[in-house]
C-alpha cells in the first residue's frame, strides 16, 4: 500500500472506477488525514434562529443522515465553504 504524503499526489480522476482503483492501492498518511479534519473554533459561538420550510429542513436532515453528520454542523460547513468562495470573488483594491 502506497502512503500519500501530499494532496498534490492525488490525481484528478476521470470517473468513479479510476478513483476506486487508485484508493485500492493508496492511502492517506496519518498527518494528512489529521490535517483534513475540521477543528472547531475555540472562540465562543452565537446562537441565531433561522426559519425553514419544513420540507426543506427535512431534506437537509436526510442529506446529513446519509453523510453521518449532524445537520446543523453540515449547514455550518456549507456556510463556511460558501463564505470562502464569495471572498475569493471579491474585488481586491
C-alpha positions in Angstrom: 0.0 0.0 0.0 1.4 3.4 -1.0 1.0 6.2 1.5 0.1 9.6 0.1 2.0 12.4 1.9 0.7 15.4 0.0 -2.7 16.4 -1.6 -0.7 17.2 -4.8 0.0 13.4 -5.1 -3.7 12.7 -5.6 -4.5 12.8 -9.4 -7.7 14.2 -10.9 -9.9 11.2 -11.6 -11.8 10.7 -14.9 -14.5 8.6 -13.3 -15.5 6.7 -10.1 -13.9 3.5 -11.3 -10.4 5.1 -11.7 -10.8 6.7 -8.3 -11.7 3.4 -6.7 -8.8 1.6 -8.3 -6.4 4.4 -7.0 -7.7 4.0 -3.4 -7.3 0.3 -3.5 -3.5 0.8 -3.8 -3.1 4.1 -1.9 -3.9 5.6 1.5 -3.6 9.0 3.1 -0.8 9.4 5.7 -2.0 9.9 9.2 -0.7 13.5 9.2 -2.5 14.3 6.0 -5.7 12.7 7.3 -5.4 14.7 10.6 -4.9 18.0 8.6 -8.2 17.4 6.8 -10.3 17.1 9.9 -12.2 20.3 10.7 -11.1 21.6 14.1 -13.9 23.5 15.9 -13.2 27.2 16.6 -12.4 27.6 20.3 -14.0 31.0 20.4 -17.5 31.5 21.7 -20.3 31.0 19.2 -23.5 33.0 18.9 -26.9 31.3 18.7 -29.2 32.5 15.9 -32.6 31.5 14.7 -33.5 30.6 11.1 -36.9 29.7 9.9 -37.1 27.0 7.3 -39.9 25.5 5.3 -40.5 22.1 7.0 -39.9 20.2 3.7 -36.6 21.9 3.1 -35.5 21.2 6.7 -36.5 17.5 6.2 -34.4 17.3 3.0 -31.4 18.9 4.8 -31.7 16.4 7.7 -32.0 13.4 5.2 -28.8 14.6 3.5 -27.0 15.0 6.8 -28.1 11.5 7.9 -26.9 10.0 4.6 -23.4 11.5 5.3 -23.5 10.5 9.0 -23.4 14.2 10.0 -25.3 16.4 12.4 -27.5 18.6 10.2 -26.5 21.8 12.0 -22.8 21.0 11.6 -23.3 20.2 8.0 -25.1 23.6 7.4 -22.3 25.5 9.2 -19.8 23.7 6.9 -21.8 24.7 3.9 -21.9 28.3 5.0 -18.2 28.3 5.8 -17.4 26.9 2.3 -19.7 29.4 0.6 -18.1 32.3 2.5 -14.7 31.2 1.3 -16.0 31.1 -2.3 -17.6 34.5 -2.0 -14.4 36.1 -0.5 -12.4 34.7 -3.4 -14.6 36.6 -5.8 -14.5 39.9 -4.1 -12.7 42.7 -6.0 -9.3 43.4 -4.4 -8.4 47.0 -4.3 
